[in-house]
Amino acid sequence: MKINNNNNNIYFSSLRCPVKPFKIKTQKGYLYCSEIDYKKDYDDDFYKNIGEFYLDIFANTSSHPFWEKCRNPNIDKRTYRNYVDSEMEGYKKRFKNDDTTVLFVKDAKGKIIGGIYSRVLDINYVLKDDKTLYIDSLAITPEYQNKNIGKVLMNKILKASKDRFNEVFLVAYKEAENFYKKFKFTKMNKNDPNQVFAISELARERIDYPDYAVFMQRDLGEKSSDKWYDRIKHLK
């Protein structure tokens, strides 16, 4: 945890990958972006709102049948609630990690219109590597999409993380694949023997792969001779 005090404005930031608060000018006025207060003990409503924010956007992004169940007007409320509850438990644990960065964009009324959440790669006991950044979630509300807000958030996270991590990994819906290509992300190659093990383990975790989602990665900081998928293979 790091507390900064510049010009009498106190803000909280992640310990290892801090991002200073900033503003984005749009035709609708200024948007305000800052990290959450990692030191604060938030109530369940806080985590619920984050889970619902991401779910509502994801449900209308991917064509996977699971997400269709979470869309209005034919929403499956039980499926929706179970997903949010599961995400809430993950947030409570991971938001306290020194490598986690949770960045939200809000309008003048305090409504969340965009967010990005990154952490150290730690998906399960095999898919974990402390030199790899995992972009867990990136979402922008429909009315603010295609206005470079996602681009700004991604650039902020990559810049803040380059001294801590060597590589970046993420799972993209196929509809968003071209967006991530603009940041030099490339799809993992299932024909590469060195990547096959990681892809097979990732596929166990993702019911939307390979029909609806792709695994993508890129170098970030200091380049190393081995890659994250080589390192986890040696530890299996």
NUDOKE-866045 format. One line per 3 residues: number of its first residue (from 0); their letters; for each residue x, y, z of N, C-alpha, C. Coordinates in Angstrom, 2 decimals. Example, Ala and Ser with C-alpha at 12.3 -4.5 7.8 and 13.67 -1.06 7.14 Angstrom:
% residues 2
0	AS	13.19 -5.69 7.80 12.30 -4.50 7.80 13.20 -3.30 7.80 | 12.85 -2.25 7.08 13.67 -1.06 7.14 12.90 0.03 7.87 .
% end
This chain:
% residues 236
0	MKI	0.83 -1.18 0.00 0.00 0.00 0.00 0.87 1.24 0.00 | 0.52 2.18 -0.81 1.29 3.41 -0.92 0.33 4.58 -0.90 | 0.56 5.53 -0.02 -0.28 6.71 0.04 0.51 7.89 -0.47 .
3	NNN	-0.03 8.57 -1.45 0.64 9.70 -2.07 -0.06 10.99 -1.67 | 0.71 12.04 -1.50 0.14 13.33 -1.14 0.80 14.41 -1.98 | 0.12 14.79 -3.07 0.62 15.83 -3.95 -0.43 16.93 -4.03 .
6	NNN	-0.01 18.15 -3.77 -0.93 19.29 -3.82 -2.14 19.07 -2.90 | -1.86 18.42 -1.76 -2.89 18.17 -0.75 -3.97 17.18 -1.19 | -3.78 16.51 -2.31 -4.73 15.50 -2.76 -4.18 14.12 -2.41 .
9	IYF	-4.85 13.45 -1.51 -4.39 12.12 -1.09 -5.09 11.07 -1.92 | -4.30 10.12 -2.45 -4.94 9.02 -3.16 -4.20 7.74 -2.83 | -4.90 6.65 -2.95 -4.36 5.34 -2.63 -3.99 4.63 -3.93 .
12	SSL	-2.93 3.85 -3.90 -2.52 3.15 -5.11 -1.97 1.78 -4.78 | -1.97 0.91 -5.80 -1.42 -0.42 -5.61 0.06 -0.29 -5.27 | 0.56 -1.22 -4.52 1.93 -1.12 -4.03 2.96 -1.22 -5.14 .
15	RCP	2.78 -2.16 -6.06 3.82 -2.42 -7.04 3.54 -1.83 -8.42 | 2.29 -1.53 -8.72 1.96 -1.00 -10.04 1.01 0.20 -9.92 | 1.44 1.27 -9.25 0.54 2.40 -9.00 0.22 3.22 -10.25 .
18	VKP	-1.01 3.71 -10.29 -1.46 4.61 -11.36 -2.03 5.86 -10.71 | -1.49 7.02 -11.03 -1.99 8.26 -10.46 -3.37 8.60 -11.03 | -4.23 9.25 -10.25 -5.54 9.68 -10.75 -5.37 10.60 -11.95 .
21	FKI	-6.30 10.52 -12.89 -6.23 11.37 -14.07 -7.63 11.61 -14.62 | -7.74 12.57 -15.53 -9.02 12.91 -16.14 -8.97 12.63 -17.64 | -10.13 12.32 -18.19 -10.28 12.12 -19.63 -11.34 13.10 -20.12 .
24	KTQ	-11.00 13.90 -21.09 -11.94 14.86 -21.63 -12.76 14.24 -22.75 | -14.07 14.33 -22.67 -14.95 13.80 -23.71 -15.97 14.87 -24.10 | -16.73 14.61 -25.14 -17.77 15.54 -25.56 -18.87 15.68 -24.52 .
27	KGY	-18.97 14.70 -23.63 -19.98 14.73 -22.58 -19.43 15.32 -21.29 | -18.20 15.80 -21.32 -17.57 16.36 -20.12 -16.41 15.50 -19.65 | -15.84 15.85 -18.53 -14.69 15.12 -18.01 -15.11 13.82 -17.33 .
30	LYC	-14.25 12.82 -17.50 -14.37 11.56 -16.76 -13.20 11.49 -15.80 | -13.42 10.87 -14.67 -12.41 10.84 -13.61 -11.99 9.41 -13.33 | -10.70 9.18 -13.40 -10.17 7.82 -13.27 -9.22 7.71 -12.08 .
33	SEI	-9.43 6.71 -11.26 -8.56 6.47 -10.11 -8.69 5.02 -9.65 | -7.72 4.60 -8.87 -7.77 3.26 -8.30 -8.72 3.23 -7.11 | -9.13 2.04 -6.72 -9.93 1.90 -5.51 -9.01 2.11 -4.30 .
36	DYK	-9.60 2.26 -3.15 -8.86 2.38 -1.89 -8.64 0.97 -1.35 | -7.46 0.41 -1.60 -7.18 -0.98 -1.23 -7.16 -1.18 0.29 | -6.97 -0.09 1.01 -6.87 -0.19 2.46 -8.24 -0.24 3.14 .
39	KDY	-9.26 0.13 2.41 -10.59 0.23 2.98 -11.27 -1.14 3.02 | -12.04 -1.37 4.06 -12.84 -2.59 4.17 -14.22 -2.32 3.57 | -14.38 -2.66 2.31 -15.64 -2.40 1.62 -16.70 -3.42 2.03 .
42	DDD	-17.95 -3.02 1.93 -19.04 -3.95 2.22 -19.37 -4.75 0.97 | -20.29 -5.71 1.11 -20.62 -6.59 -0.01 -21.22 -5.83 -1.20 | -21.93 -4.75 -0.93 -22.53 -3.99 -2.02 -21.48 -3.43 -2.98 .
45	FYK	-20.34 -3.06 -2.44 -19.26 -2.55 -3.27 -18.80 -3.61 -4.27 | -18.53 -4.81 -3.76 -18.09 -5.90 -4.63 -19.20 -6.36 -5.57 | -20.41 -6.32 -5.08 -21.56 -6.69 -5.91 -21.69 -5.74 -7.10 .
48	NIG	-21.54 -4.45 -6.86 -21.66 -3.47 -7.93 -20.59 -3.67 -9.00 | -19.38 -4.02 -8.56 -18.31 -4.27 -9.52 -18.62 -5.52 -10.34 | -19.05 -6.58 -9.66 -19.39 -7.80 -10.37 -20.49 -7.59 -11.38 .
51	EFY	-21.51 -6.84 -11.00 -22.63 -6.59 -11.92 -22.21 -5.67 -13.07 | -21.32 -4.72 -12.78 -20.84 -3.83 -13.84 -20.17 -4.63 -14.94 | -19.22 -5.48 -14.56 -18.52 -6.28 -15.56 -19.45 -7.28 -16.24 .
54	LDI	-20.29 -7.95 -15.45 -21.17 -8.97 -16.02 -22.14 -8.37 -17.03 | -22.72 -7.23 -16.73 -23.69 -6.62 -17.63 -23.08 -6.29 -18.99 | -21.81 -5.90 -18.98 -21.14 -5.58 -20.25 -20.69 -6.84 -20.97 .
57	FAN	-20.10 -7.79 -20.23 -19.65 -9.03 -20.84 -20.82 -9.80 -21.45 | -21.96 -9.76 -20.79 -23.13 -10.51 -21.26 -23.60 -10.02 -22.62 | -23.27 -8.78 -22.94 -23.67 -8.23 -24.23 -22.51 -8.11 -25.20 .
60	TSS	-21.38 -8.73 -24.84 -20.20 -8.67 -25.70 -19.97 -9.99 -26.43 | -20.02 -11.09 -25.68 -19.77 -12.40 -26.25 -21.09 -13.09 -26.60 | -21.06 -13.89 -27.64 -22.25 -14.63 -28.07 -22.36 -16.00 -27.39 .
63	HPF	-21.49 -16.29 -26.43 -21.54 -17.58 -25.75 -22.89 -17.76 -25.05 | -23.46 -18.97 -25.12 -24.78 -19.23 -24.51 -24.85 -18.87 -23.03 | -23.74 -19.02 -22.30 -23.77 -18.67 -20.88 -24.10 -17.19 -20.70 .
66	WEK	-23.45 -16.35 -21.50 -23.68 -14.91 -21.37 -25.09 -14.55 -21.81 | -25.63 -15.29 -22.76 -27.00 -15.02 -23.19 -27.98 -15.19 -22.03 | -27.68 -16.12 -21.13 -28.54 -16.33 -19.97 -28.54 -15.13 -19.02 .
69	CRN	-27.48 -14.33 -19.11 -27.34 -13.20 -18.19 -27.80 -11.87 -18.79 | -28.37 -11.93 -19.98 -28.84 -10.71 -20.65 -30.31 -10.47 -20.39 | -30.63 -9.19 -20.32 -32.04 -8.81 -20.35 -32.54 -8.86 -21.79 .
72	PNI	-33.80 -9.13 -22.06 -34.88 -9.27 -21.07 -35.10 -10.70 -20.60 | -34.38 -11.66 -21.16 -34.61 -13.07 -20.81 -33.57 -13.57 -19.81 | -33.27 -12.77 -18.84 -32.20 -13.08 -17.89 -32.57 -14.26 -16.99 .
75	DKR	-31.59 -15.15 -16.81 -31.71 -16.24 -15.85 -31.15 -15.70 -14.53 | -32.02 -15.29 -13.64 -31.58 -14.58 -12.43 -30.68 -15.44 -11.54 | -30.94 -16.73 -11.51 -30.11 -17.60 -10.66 -28.69 -17.69 -11.21 .
78	TYR	-28.56 -17.87 -12.52 -27.24 -17.91 -13.14 -26.52 -16.59 -12.94 | -27.23 -15.50 -13.12 -26.67 -14.16 -12.94 -26.15 -13.98 -11.52 | -26.98 -14.31 -10.55 -26.62 -14.13 -9.14 -25.45 -15.01 -8.73 .
81	NYV	-25.45 -16.26 -9.19 -24.35 -17.17 -8.85 -23.02 -16.67 -9.39 | -23.05 -16.13 -10.59 -21.82 -15.61 -11.18 -21.30 -14.42 -10.38 | -22.18 -13.48 -10.06 -21.77 -12.31 -9.30 -21.24 -12.70 -7.93 .
84	DSE	-21.91 -13.63 -7.26 -21.46 -14.08 -5.94 -20.06 -14.69 -6.02 | -19.82 -15.48 -7.06 -18.51 -16.09 -7.23 -17.43 -15.03 -7.46 | -17.74 -14.04 -8.28 -16.78 -12.97 -8.55 -16.51 -12.15 -7.30 .
87	MEG	-17.52 -11.90 -6.51 -17.34 -11.13 -5.28 -16.31 -11.78 -4.36 | -16.37 -13.08 -4.22 -15.42 -13.78 -3.35 -14.00 -13.65 -3.88 | -13.87 -13.70 -5.20 -12.55 -13.52 -5.79 -12.01 -12.13 -5.58 .
90	YKK	-12.87 -11.12 -5.73 -12.45 -9.74 -5.52 -11.97 -9.52 -4.09 | -12.70 -10.04 -3.14 -12.36 -9.83 -1.73 -10.95 -10.35 -1.42 | -10.59 -11.43 -2.06 -9.27 -12.01 -1.83 -8.19 -11.31 -2.63 .
93	RFK	-8.44 -11.07 -3.90 -7.39 -10.59 -4.79 -7.15 -9.09 -4.74 | -8.15 -8.32 -4.34 -7.97 -6.87 -4.29 -6.98 -6.45 -3.21 | -6.68 -7.35 -2.30 -5.72 -7.05 -1.23 -4.30 -7.41 -1.61 .
96	NDD	-4.12 -8.01 -2.79 -2.79 -8.42 -3.23 -1.99 -7.20 -3.70 | -0.71 -7.15 -3.34 0.13 -6.00 -3.69 0.31 -5.82 -5.19 | 0.07 -6.86 -5.98 0.24 -6.79 -7.43 -1.04 -6.45 -8.16 .
99	TTV	-2.13 -6.30 -7.44 -3.42 -6.03 -8.06 -3.61 -4.53 -8.31 | -4.13 -4.20 -9.47 -4.50 -2.82 -9.79 -5.95 -2.81 -10.27 | -6.79 -2.03 -9.60 -8.20 -1.91 -9.96 -8.47 -0.44 -10.26 .
102	LFV	-8.71 -0.15 -11.52 -8.83 1.22 -12.00 -10.21 1.44 -12.59 | -10.93 2.45 -12.08 -12.27 2.73 -12.58 -12.38 4.15 -13.13 | -13.21 4.29 -14.16 -13.52 5.60 -14.73 -14.95 5.95 -14.37 .
105	KDA	-15.16 7.14 -13.84 -16.50 7.57 -13.43 -16.84 8.91 -14.07 | -18.13 9.15 -14.24 -18.56 10.44 -14.75 -18.70 11.42 -13.59 | -19.15 12.63 -13.87 -19.23 13.67 -12.85 -20.19 13.30 -11.72 .
108	KGK	-21.13 12.38 -11.98 -22.09 11.97 -10.97 -21.62 10.74 -10.18 | -20.41 10.26 -10.51 -19.87 9.11 -9.79 -20.27 7.77 -10.34 | -20.94 7.75 -11.49 -21.33 6.49 -12.10 -20.14 5.85 -12.81 .
111	IIG	-19.93 4.55 -12.59 -18.84 3.84 -13.25 -19.18 3.65 -14.72 | -18.29 4.09 -15.60 -18.52 3.91 -17.03 -17.40 3.08 -17.68 | -16.37 2.75 -16.90 -15.30 1.93 -17.43 -14.41 1.42 -16.32 .
114	GIY	-13.76 0.30 -16.56 -12.87 -0.24 -15.54 -11.90 -1.26 -16.11 | -10.75 -1.37 -15.45 -9.78 -2.40 -15.80 -9.22 -2.97 -14.51 | -9.03 -4.26 -14.50 -8.60 -4.99 -13.31 -7.48 -5.93 -13.72 .
117	SRV	-6.29 -5.73 -13.14 -5.15 -6.58 -13.48 -4.54 -7.14 -12.19 | -3.87 -8.27 -12.33 -3.25 -8.93 -11.19 -2.16 -9.87 -11.67 | -1.41 -10.40 -10.73 -0.40 -11.39 -11.08 -1.12 -12.64 -11.60 .
120	LDI	-0.52 -13.31 -12.58 -1.13 -14.52 -13.13 -1.22 -15.60 -12.05 | -2.44 -15.94 -11.67 -2.68 -16.93 -10.63 -4.10 -17.45 -10.80 | -4.29 -18.25 -11.84 -5.63 -18.75 -12.17 -5.94 -20.02 -11.41 .
123	NYV	-4.97 -20.90 -11.29 -5.09 -22.09 -10.46 -3.70 -22.52 -10.04 | -3.58 -23.70 -9.42 -2.29 -24.09 -8.87 -1.24 -24.38 -9.94 | -1.66 -24.55 -11.18 -0.73 -24.76 -12.29 -0.50 -23.45 -13.06 .
126	LKD	-1.58 -22.75 -13.35 -1.51 -21.54 -14.18 -1.18 -20.33 -13.31 | 0.06 -20.28 -12.88 0.49 -19.17 -12.04 1.97 -18.88 -12.32 | 2.28 -17.59 -12.38 3.65 -17.18 -12.64 3.82 -15.74 -12.16 .
129	DKT	4.78 -15.52 -11.26 4.89 -14.20 -10.64 5.59 -13.17 -11.53 | 6.00 -13.57 -12.73 6.59 -12.62 -13.67 5.61 -12.21 -14.76 | 4.38 -12.71 -14.67 3.39 -12.46 -15.72 2.19 -11.71 -15.18 .
132	LYI	1.83 -10.63 -15.84 0.64 -9.85 -15.50 -0.56 -10.47 -16.20 | -1.67 -10.57 -15.48 -2.91 -11.09 -16.04 -3.93 -9.96 -16.09 | -4.35 -9.58 -17.28 -5.43 -8.61 -17.42 -6.73 -9.38 -17.23 .
135	DSL	-7.28 -9.27 -16.07 -8.47 -10.05 -15.72 -9.72 -9.53 -16.42 | -9.95 -8.21 -16.35 -11.19 -7.65 -16.90 -10.97 -6.23 -17.41 | -11.55 -5.95 -18.55 -11.59 -4.59 -19.10 -12.96 -4.39 -19.73 .
138	AIT	-13.66 -3.35 -19.32 -15.01 -3.12 -19.83 -15.34 -1.63 -19.85 | -16.07 -1.24 -20.87 -16.53 0.13 -21.03 -18.03 0.08 -21.33 | -18.83 0.93 -20.71 -20.27 0.94 -20.98 -20.51 1.31 -22.44 .
141	PEY	-21.59 0.78 -23.04 -21.83 0.98 -24.48 -21.79 2.43 -24.94 | -22.34 3.37 -24.15 -22.40 4.75 -24.60 -21.03 5.43 -24.67 | -20.02 4.81 -24.04 -18.68 5.39 -24.06 -17.68 4.53 -24.83 .
144	QNK	-18.16 3.50 -25.49 -17.26 2.68 -26.30 -16.86 3.41 -27.58 | -15.71 2.99 -28.14 -15.17 3.60 -29.36 -14.82 5.07 -29.16 | -14.44 5.43 -27.93 -14.00 6.79 -27.64 -12.60 6.80 -27.02 .
147	NIG	-11.86 5.72 -27.26 -10.47 5.58 -26.81 -10.30 5.43 -25.31 | -11.40 5.25 -24.56 -11.27 5.10 -23.12 -10.61 3.78 -22.77 | -11.00 2.70 -23.45 -10.35 1.42 -23.24 -8.87 1.47 -23.56 .
150	KVL	-8.53 2.19 -24.61 -7.13 2.36 -25.00 -6.34 3.06 -23.90 | -6.91 4.11 -23.33 -6.24 4.85 -22.26 -6.01 3.95 -21.05 | -7.04 3.20 -20.65 -6.91 2.32 -19.49 -5.85 1.24 -19.71 .
153	MNK	-5.85 0.63 -20.88 -4.87 -0.40 -21.17 -3.46 0.16 -21.14 | -3.25 1.32 -21.74 -1.92 1.93 -21.75 -1.45 2.28 -20.35 | -2.36 2.74 -19.50 -1.99 3.07 -18.12 -1.53 1.83 -17.36 .
156	ILK	-2.25 0.73 -17.53 -1.90 -0.50 -16.83 -0.57 -1.05 -17.33 | -0.38 -1.07 -18.64 0.86 -1.61 -19.20 2.07 -0.78 -18.77 | 1.91 0.52 -18.78 3.02 1.40 -18.37 3.34 1.22 -16.89 .
159	ASK	2.31 1.14 -16.06 2.52 1.00 -14.62 3.13 -0.35 -14.24 | 2.94 -1.35 -15.10 3.35 -2.72 -14.76 4.66 -3.16 -15.39 | 5.23 -2.36 -16.26 6.39 -2.81 -17.05 7.64 -3.05 -16.22 .
162	DRF	7.76 -2.39 -15.08 8.94 -2.62 -14.24 8.75 -3.80 -13.28 | 7.55 -4.30 -13.20 7.26 -5.42 -12.29 7.13 -6.75 -13.03 | 6.59 -6.72 -14.25 6.32 -7.96 -14.98 7.06 -8.01 -16.31 .
165	NEV	7.35 -9.23 -16.75 8.02 -9.44 -18.04 7.04 -9.70 -19.18 | 5.87 -10.26 -18.85 4.90 -10.64 -19.88 3.49 -10.32 -19.42 | 2.57 -10.30 -20.38 1.15 -10.06 -20.07 0.33 -11.14 -20.76 .
168	FLV	-0.68 -11.64 -20.04 -1.59 -12.63 -20.59 -3.03 -12.16 -20.37 | -3.91 -12.50 -21.31 -5.33 -12.22 -21.12 -6.16 -13.18 -21.97 | -7.43 -13.28 -21.62 -8.41 -14.03 -22.41 -9.34 -13.01 -23.05 .
171	AYK	-9.42 -13.03 -24.37 -10.26 -12.05 -25.09 -11.43 -12.75 -25.76 | -12.58 -12.13 -25.71 -13.67 -12.62 -26.54 -13.29 -12.35 -27.99 | -13.70 -13.22 -28.87 -13.31 -13.07 -30.27 -13.75 -11.73 -30.84 .
174	EAE	-14.85 -11.20 -30.32 -15.33 -9.90 -30.78 -14.35 -8.77 -30.46 | -13.49 -8.98 -29.44 -12.56 -7.94 -29.01 -11.12 -8.23 -29.42 | -10.91 -9.30 -30.15 -9.55 -9.71 -30.51 -8.77 -8.60 -31.22 .
177	NFY	-9.39 -7.93 -32.16 -8.68 -6.88 -32.92 -8.28 -5.70 -32.04 | -9.06 -5.43 -31.00 -8.71 -4.37 -30.07 -7.38 -4.67 -29.41 | -7.19 -5.89 -28.93 -5.97 -6.24 -28.24 -4.78 -6.37 -29.19 .
180	KKF	-5.03 -6.68 -30.41 -3.94 -6.73 -31.39 -3.28 -5.37 -31.55 | -4.03 -4.31 -31.32 -3.47 -2.96 -31.42 -2.42 -2.71 -30.35 | -2.44 -3.52 -29.30 -1.47 -3.39 -28.22 -0.38 -4.45 -28.31 .
183	KFT	-0.24 -5.04 -29.49 0.80 -6.03 -29.79 0.55 -7.38 -29.11 | -0.68 -7.63 -28.70 -1.01 -8.96 -28.20 -1.17 -9.91 -29.38 | -0.69 -11.12 -29.22 -0.86 -12.14 -30.26 -1.51 -13.38 -29.64 .
186	KMN	-2.21 -14.14 -30.46 -2.86 -15.35 -29.98 -1.82 -16.42 -29.64 | -2.08 -17.16 -28.59 -1.24 -18.30 -28.28 -1.41 -19.33 -29.39 | -0.32 -20.00 -29.69 -0.28 -20.91 -30.83 -0.38 -22.36 -30.38 .
189	KND	-1.53 -22.98 -30.65 -1.72 -24.36 -30.21 -0.91 -25.36 -31.04 | -0.26 -24.86 -32.09 0.63 -25.73 -32.88 2.08 -25.65 -32.42 | 2.32 -24.80 -31.44 3.66 -24.67 -30.87 3.77 -25.63 -29.69 .
192	PNQ	4.65 -26.64 -29.76 4.76 -27.62 -28.67 5.02 -26.98 -27.31 | 5.72 -25.85 -27.29 6.03 -25.19 -26.02 4.80 -24.55 -25.37 | 3.76 -24.31 -26.17 2.57 -23.65 -25.64 1.39 -24.60 -25.41 .
195	VFA	1.52 -25.82 -25.92 0.40 -26.77 -25.86 -0.06 -27.05 -24.44 | 0.89 -27.25 -23.53 0.51 -27.57 -22.15 -0.29 -26.43 -21.53 | 0.19 -25.19 -21.67 -0.51 -24.05 -21.09 -1.90 -23.89 -21.69 .
198	ISE	-2.01 -24.06 -23.00 -3.30 -23.93 -23.66 -4.27 -25.00 -23.16 | -3.78 -26.22 -22.99 -4.66 -27.30 -22.52 -5.15 -27.02 -21.09 | -4.27 -26.47 -20.25 -4.67 -26.15 -18.88 -5.65 -24.98 -18.87 .
201	LAR	-5.42 -24.00 -19.70 -6.32 -22.86 -19.79 -7.70 -23.29 -20.28 | -7.71 -24.22 -21.23 -8.98 -24.70 -21.78 -9.84 -25.39 -20.72 | -9.20 -25.96 -19.71 -9.95 -26.58 -18.61 -10.74 -25.54 -17.81 .
204	ERI	-10.21 -24.33 -17.81 -10.81 -23.25 -17.03 -11.84 -22.45 -17.80 | -11.82 -22.56 -19.14 -12.66 -21.70 -19.96 -13.61 -22.51 -20.83 | -14.89 -22.47 -20.49 -15.87 -23.19 -21.28 -16.14 -22.50 -22.62 .
207	DYP	-15.67 -21.25 -22.75 -15.91 -20.51 -23.99 -14.77 -20.64 -25.00 | -13.74 -21.43 -24.66 -12.62 -21.64 -25.59 -12.80 -23.00 -26.28 | -12.54 -23.10 -27.58 -12.00 -22.09 -28.51 -13.05 -21.40 -29.37 .
210	DYA	-14.32 -21.70 -29.18 -15.35 -21.18 -30.08 -15.62 -19.69 -29.89 | -15.47 -19.22 -28.65 -15.88 -17.85 -28.36 -14.76 -16.97 -27.81 | -13.66 -17.57 -27.38 -12.59 -16.81 -26.75 -11.22 -17.24 -27.28 .
213	VFM	-10.25 -16.34 -27.12 -8.89 -16.62 -27.54 -7.94 -16.26 -26.40 | -6.81 -16.97 -26.33 -5.78 -16.68 -25.35 -4.72 -15.81 -26.02 | -4.39 -14.68 -25.39 -3.47 -13.73 -26.01 -2.38 -13.31 -25.03 .
216	QRD	-1.23 -12.92 -25.57 -0.09 -12.56 -24.74 0.84 -11.61 -25.47 | 1.75 -11.00 -24.71 2.78 -10.15 -25.28 3.87 -9.94 -24.25 | 5.06 -9.55 -24.71 6.13 -9.17 -23.80 5.78 -7.81 -23.20 .
219	LGE	6.35 -7.54 -22.03 6.07 -6.27 -21.38 7.34 -5.58 -20.92 | 8.02 -6.16 -19.96 9.22 -5.54 -19.42 10.48 -6.15 -20.01 | 11.38 -6.50 -19.14 12.64 -7.08 -19.58 12.40 -8.45 -20.22 .
222	KSS	12.88 -8.62 -21.43 12.68 -9.89 -22.13 13.56 -10.98 -21.53 | 13.00 -12.17 -21.43 13.75 -13.30 -20.90 13.79 -14.41 -21.94 | 14.73 -15.30 -21.80 14.89 -16.39 -22.76 13.74 -17.39 -22.68 .
225	DKW	13.16 -17.54 -21.50 12.02 -18.44 -21.35 10.73 -17.64 -21.25 | 9.62 -18.29 -21.53 8.32 -17.66 -21.47 7.52 -18.25 -20.31 | 6.42 -17.57 -19.97 5.64 -18.03 -18.82 5.12 -19.44 -19.01 .
228	YDR	4.77 -19.80 -20.26 4.24 -21.14 -20.49 5.34 -22.19 -20.37 | 6.59 -21.79 -20.56 7.71 -22.72 -20.33 7.91 -22.93 -18.82 | 7.79 -21.86 -18.08 8.01 -21.95 -16.64 6.98 -22.79 -15.94 .
231	IKH	5.70 -22.65 -16.32 4.67 -23.46 -15.65 4.78 -24.92 -16.06 | 5.26 -25.18 -17.28 5.41 -26.56 -17.74 6.45 -27.28 -16.91 | 7.51 -26.56 -16.54 8.57 -27.17 -15.74 8.13 -27.47 -14.33 .
234	LK	7.06 -26.77 -13.88 6.60 -26.95 -12.51 5.46 -27.92 -12.37 | 4.97 -28.45 -13.50 3.78 -29.32 -13.42 4.06 -30.60 -12.67 .
% end
